[in-house]
Amino acid sequence: MNKPRQRRSSGPRTFDRDQAVEIAMRLFRRHGYEGVSIAHLTDAIGIAPPSLYAAFGSKAGLYREALDRYAGLPGALEGMVGARTLERAVAGLLEAAIRAAVAEERGCMISTGLVEGGPAQEELARELRERRLDLRNRIADGLRRWMDQLAADRLASYLLAVQQGLAIQARDGAGEAELRCIRDEVIAGLAVRQAQPMS
């Protein structure tokens, strides 16, 4: 007696959403928003494009979820925790940024993921600018322990620019030793500035 033939389900393929966001985050971190296509995403996740659009709405929707996940990772700000001096706070901040920059994916989604794009990405680029501004403000908040608000804002802007530079240098192939030379120059400049008499 022949066994009844099982019918293959024609419904949508299920997938682990959490894992999909993790995979997307790694791809976007490594290649940037523009460097990752829908085909790259669906191949890596193992789903068809209609399933991706049904779950996330668009590539930008998936990118936003990946950004939220990335923002939850240990970041540069954690390097400032517990610092007893300004120099140690700045060194910790930059050291954490270096570790993130030379990780396997070699990139920072917030600093370098989408610096500029076409009209279709204008809203997403604006959201990333807002995230960078928020990061700068949080750095400034951490620095206010040692200086007034104006000085903290100025130093935070400078340090954010250094962080972005570290991420780009790492993407261009710079190793930890080279990046730490940049960190040391920043610390040396900070020490000289603090040693100068107030005018």
N, C-alpha and C positions, 0 to 999 in steps of 0.2 A: 504494500500500500504506500502510495506516494505521500510524503509529508506536505501539508499545505504550504504553499510558497508565501514567505513573509513579504509584506509590502514595505518598500522603503518610504520613509516619511518624506513628504515634499514640503514640510514646514520650514521656517527659517532656522538656520544653524545657531545653536546656542553657544555662548562663550562666556568666559569669566571676565566681567567688566573691570574688576579691580586689576587683574593681570593685564588687560588690554591697555589701561591707562598707564601702568608701569612700563610696558613695552614702548608705548608712544612717548612717554617722558624721556626714556633713554635715547630714542631716535632723534627727537627734537633737540635734546641737549647736545647731542653729538654733531648734528647736521644743520641745526637752525630750522626755523619754520619753513622758509622757502626751499630748503634742501631736502625736505621730506614730502613725497607725493602720496596721494591716496593709495596708489599701487604698492608703495613701500610699506605703508601702514597695514593694508589688508593682508599682504604677504606675511609680514612679521607676526601679526595677530592671528592669522589663519581664518579669516572670514571674508565674505564677499562684500563689495562696496555697498549694496543695499542694506546689509546688516549694520555696517558702520554708520551710515546716514540715519538709520532708524534709531540707533542707540545714542548717537551724539549730535545729530542734526547736521553737522558739517565738520570739515577738517578743523576749522577754527574752534568749534565747540569741544572737540577732543583736545585741542591744544590748551584751551582754558582749564580743562580738568587736569591735564598734565602739569600745567603751571601751578595749580593749587597743590598738587602732590609734591612738586619740587619745592614749593615754599615751605612745606612741612618738614623737609629734611634738615638735619643739623647744618647750620649756615655760619657765615662769617661773624654774625653778631654774637654767637655763642663763644667765640674766642675772647670776647671782652668780659665775660662773666668772671667775677671774683678778682679782677685786676685791681691792684692797690695803688698803681701810679698810672699817669696818662701814657707814659711810654709803653708800659706793659699792656695796657688796653689796646693801643694802636698795633703793637706787635702781635698780640693775640688775634685781633681782627684780620690783619693781613696774612698771618700764618694760616688761619682757617680758610681764607680766600684762596691761598695757594694750594692747600690740600684739595679743595673743591675743584680748582682749575686743572689739576693734574690727574684727577680721577679718570677712570676708564673712558668716560664719555668726553672728557676734555672740553668743557664749555659751561657757560652759565646761561640758563634760559632767560633770566631777567636782564642780564647785562648785554648779551650778544645774540639772544634767540631771534629777535626781530627788531633791528635798529631802525630800519626803514623798509617800506614796501610800497606797492602800488595802491591805487584808490580802493581796491577790494579789501586791503588789509588796514585801511586807515583807522578803523575803530579798534582793531586789535593792537595796532601800534600805539594808539593813545592809552589803552589800558596798561600796556607795558611801561609807558612813560610814567603813569601814575604809580605803578608798583616800584619803579626806581626812585621816585620822589618819596614814597613811603619808607623805602629802605634808608634813604638819606636822612629822613627825619628821625628814624629809630636810632641810627648811628649818632646823630646829634644829641638825642635824649641821653644816650649812654655817656657822651662826652661832657655833659653839663655838670657832672660831678666835679670836674676840674676847671671849668671855665664858664663864662657867661654865655647867654643864648646866641648872641651874634658871632662870637668866636667859635662856638660849637657848630653853628650852621656852616661857617666858612670851612672849618677843618673837615666836617662831614662831607661837604661837596668835593673837596680835594681827595679825601680817602675813597669816596665812591668812584671818582675818576681813576684812581690808582687801581682799584679792584677791577674795573672794566678793562684797564690796560693789561692787568695780569691775566685775565681770561683770554684776551686776544693773543697775547704773547704765547700762552700755553697752547692755544689752538694752532699757532704758527710753529709749534714744536719746541718751545723753550721748556727746559727741565726745571726741577725744583731748585737746584743750586742757582741757576740764573735768576729765577724769580725771587729767591731769597736775597740776592744782591740788591734787587729793587727795594724789597722790604727794608733792608739795612740802610739804604740811602734815605728812605723816608724817615726812619727812626733817628738817623744822624741829623737830618735837617730839623726835625722836631726838637732835638736836644739843643741845638744851636739857637733856635728861636726862643726857647725857654730861658736860655742863659743870658739873652740880651736884656739889658736894663730897660725898664718901662720908661717911655718918653712922656 
